[in-house]
Amino acid sequence: MISFAKAVIFVLCLNLACWMINQSGVMPSTGLSPLGNATQTEEIQKSVEQVPQKSPENLVTLVTGYVWFALQFMWQLISWIVFGFPMFLGNLGLPQLITVPLGALWFTLFGLFLVEFLGGRGT
């Protein structure tokens, strides 16, 4: 019988492979967005130069924005690590009738692995 640890390692590798394919931009309407053209870059540079002097209020807002961005980024990575394959299939256009039960299966697999790992015994 295969252990949950081996199954979780396989699912993690599958999810990370799906994340890499999704981020590579091979599929249409997925992956990283383009940076923009030169006029947009110049407009952004002009708007950055017009930022007022750094005050404590602006620094708190800036740090809060960075923390919020980091939390969103980490949440997105964790969701791809856990549910990468079902999300990838959803991006390919498969109906939710297939992807949601598959996500529930993934969630059950990780839950049973967590029980096995924390309990220190095989299930």
C-alpha positions as CSV (number, residue, x, y, z in Angstrom):
1,M,0.0,0.0,0.0
2,I,1.3,3.5,-0.8
3,S,1.7,5.9,2.1
4,F,0.2,9.3,2.2
5,A,3.6,10.8,2.3
6,K,4.5,9.5,-1.1
7,A,1.1,10.5,-2.5
8,V,1.6,14.1,-1.1
9,I,5.0,14.4,-2.6
10,F,3.6,13.3,-6.0
11,V,0.7,15.8,-5.7
12,L,3.1,18.6,-4.7
13,C,5.3,17.9,-7.7
14,L,2.3,17.8,-10.0
15,N,0.9,21.1,-8.5
16,L,4.3,22.9,-8.8
17,A,4.6,21.6,-12.4
18,C,1.2,23.0,-13.2
19,W,2.1,26.3,-11.6
20,M,5.2,26.6,-13.7
21,I,3.3,25.9,-16.9
22,N,0.7,28.4,-15.9
23,Q,3.3,31.1,-15.2
24,S,5.3,30.4,-18.3
25,G,2.8,32.1,-20.6
26,V,2.5,29.1,-22.9
27,M,-1.3,29.0,-22.5
28,P,-3.3,32.0,-23.7
29,S,-4.7,34.3,-21.0
30,T,-2.5,32.9,-18.2
31,G,0.9,33.6,-16.8
32,L,2.6,36.9,-16.3
33,S,1.2,40.1,-17.8
34,P,3.4,42.1,-20.2
35,L,5.2,45.1,-18.8
36,G,3.7,47.7,-21.1
37,N,5.1,50.1,-23.7
38,A,7.6,53.0,-23.3
39,T,4.9,55.8,-22.9
40,Q,3.4,54.0,-20.0
41,T,6.8,53.6,-18.4
42,E,7.5,57.4,-18.8
43,E,4.1,58.2,-17.3
44,I,4.8,56.0,-14.3
45,Q,8.2,57.6,-13.9
46,K,6.7,61.1,-13.9
47,S,4.1,60.1,-11.3
48,V,6.7,58.6,-9.1
49,E,8.8,61.8,-9.2
50,Q,5.7,63.7,-7.9
51,V,5.4,61.7,-4.7
52,P,5.7,64.1,-1.7
53,Q,8.5,63.9,0.8
54,K,8.6,60.8,3.0
55,S,6.8,61.4,6.3
56,P,6.0,58.9,9.0
57,E,2.4,58.6,7.7
58,N,3.5,57.8,4.2
59,L,6.1,55.3,5.4
60,V,3.5,53.4,7.5
61,T,1.2,53.3,4.4
62,L,4.1,52.1,2.3
63,V,5.1,49.4,4.7
64,T,1.5,48.3,5.1
65,G,1.1,48.1,1.4
66,Y,4.3,45.9,1.1
67,V,3.1,43.6,3.9
68,W,-0.4,43.3,2.3
69,F,1.2,42.5,-1.1
70,A,3.5,39.9,0.5
71,L,0.6,38.2,2.2
72,Q,-1.5,38.1,-1.0
73,F,1.5,36.7,-2.9
74,M,2.1,34.0,-0.2
75,W,-1.6,33.1,-0.2
76,Q,-1.6,32.7,-4.0
77,L,1.5,30.5,-3.8
78,I,0.0,28.3,-1.0
79,S,-3.2,27.9,-3.0
80,W,-1.1,26.8,-6.1
81,I,0.9,24.4,-3.9
82,V,-2.2,22.7,-2.5
83,F,-4.7,23.0,-5.4
84,G,-2.4,23.5,-8.4
85,F,-3.7,20.7,-10.6
86,P,-7.4,21.4,-10.2
87,M,-6.8,25.2,-10.7
88,F,-4.7,24.4,-13.8
89,L,-7.5,22.2,-15.2
90,G,-10.0,25.1,-14.5
91,N,-7.7,27.5,-16.4
92,L,-7.8,25.0,-19.4
93,G,-11.6,25.4,-19.4
94,L,-12.8,22.2,-17.7
95,P,-16.1,22.6,-16.0
96,Q,-16.4,23.0,-12.2
97,L,-18.2,19.6,-12.2
98,I,-14.7,18.1,-12.6
99,T,-12.4,20.5,-10.9
100,V,-14.3,21.0,-7.6
101,P,-14.5,17.2,-6.7
102,L,-10.8,16.9,-7.7
103,G,-10.0,19.8,-5.4
104,A,-11.9,18.1,-2.6
105,L,-9.9,15.0,-3.2
106,W,-6.7,17.0,-3.0
107,F,-7.9,18.6,0.2
108,T,-8.7,15.2,1.7
109,L,-5.3,13.9,0.8
110,F,-3.5,16.7,2.5
111,G,-5.8,16.4,5.5
112,L,-5.1,12.7,5.9
113,F,-1.4,13.3,5.5
114,L,-1.5,16.0,8.2
115,V,-3.3,13.5,10.5
116,E,-0.7,10.8,9.7
117,F,2.2,13.2,10.2
118,L,1.0,14.8,13.4
119,G,-0.2,11.5,14.9
120,G,3.1,9.8,14.2
121,R,1.5,6.7,12.7
122,G,0.5,5.3,9.4
123,T,-3.1,5.2,8.3
